[in-house]
Amino acid sequence: MWAMRRVLFALLVSVLVVGAFMPAVVEGADAPKKIVWKSSGHGPASDPSQIYHDLLCKAITEASGGRLEIKPFVGGSIVPAYKELDAVHENVLQLCYTCPMYNLDKWSAAGLISSRPGALAGEALRTWFNYGGGADLMNKMMEGYNVMTFPGALSPLPEEVFFHSKKKIESLEDLKTIKARCMGDGGEILKRMGMATVIIPGGELYEAMKRGTIDAFEYSTLASNWNMHFNEVADYVYLSPVRAPSDPQVFFVNKDAWNALPKDLQLLVQTFIDRFTQAQHEYLVYESIIALEKFKAAGNQVLKVPAEVNTALAAEAAKFYEEKIANEPPIFGEIYNSMKAFGVAYETMK
């Protein structure tokens, strides 16, 4: 908790500093018109991503002197979970914080900028998104949709837990005996490898494991998953960077709402989103180190994924994406090849 307090103190200081430069709200006919936005995260209230989303909304409201009030909502409270981007498109929400892979029903390329096999790890992913053309490519993917994003809006997050599982995974054959919640491209690839996969919102995973609906699941980072008490419903915690080397989440905004904002408020929103997404990433890296020991102390077995599973998953992923590039719209190949080229260049520094 000390680390969280330190991060929140730094964020509060940034609120006060920016707020000091904001014009005062003057009562009367010449007072700026108050703008009200609604924004939703995608997870339950206990998820750190939802917590940071809510803190961001409060910070922008305070730093703007109340000129822009952003009302925060928990995932699933305004629209069904994972439908937040649709609500932003329709202007039911003006802002949302969600995982791109939840929108594979609209764009097959959405799974590329997500927790997927072969994706860029945290630092490289955020750098590619901010400076390597990633945000522009995502906006190109969403052309014709009343939604946009911008550099700074992506929080990469640390690598995901490979699986919380009731069953031990010692070989490739073991995957075929497990029914797991696995989202996005990772779920499709594991299905090709013989695993039974299902889509379940994060807030329902605890009960799904208790009822025996599933045997295993992926969700997020060690830190997020500890706060959701997943140690109570799964004996094994499997770690590997192969399935999801990062767990990116992105802020999206309604284009009309964005264009209606005065320039100074656009700058305020973009600056605070950039600050909060980076802060969340750093916080979860730190907290995941601590959470690892908490899972062990709670009696969970923390294990590495067998090498043969990692190798087979990486090979199947490469095959999966080559097939996709040949059959999907051109933007799919543009995003995939851009990320791949950046990853190769990034690795040459090491």
Salt bridges, closest charged atoms under 4 A:
ASP54 OD1 - HIS53 ND1 2.87
GLU69 OE1 - LYS34 NZ 2.85
ASP86 OD1 - LYS106 NZ 2.98
ASP105 OD2 - LYS83 NZ 3.62
ASP105 OD1 - LYS106 NZ 3.43
GLU160 OE1 - ARG243 NH2 2.66
GLU173 OE2 - LYS176 NZ 3.20
GLU188 OE2 - LYS191 NZ 3.92
ASP215 OD2 - LYS167 NZ 3.90
GLU218 OE1 - ARG181 NH1 3.42
GLU232 OE2 - HIS229 ND1 3.79
ASP264 OD2 - ARG67 NH1 2.67
ASP274 OD1 - ARG126 NH2 2.38
GLU293 OE2 - LYS296 NZ 3.77
GLU316 OE2 - ARG192 NE 2.83
GLU323 OE1 - ARG192 NH1 2.93
GLU328 OE2 - LYS324 NZ 3.45
GLU334 OE1 - LYS140 NZ 2.96
GLU347 OE2 - LYS350 NZ 3.56
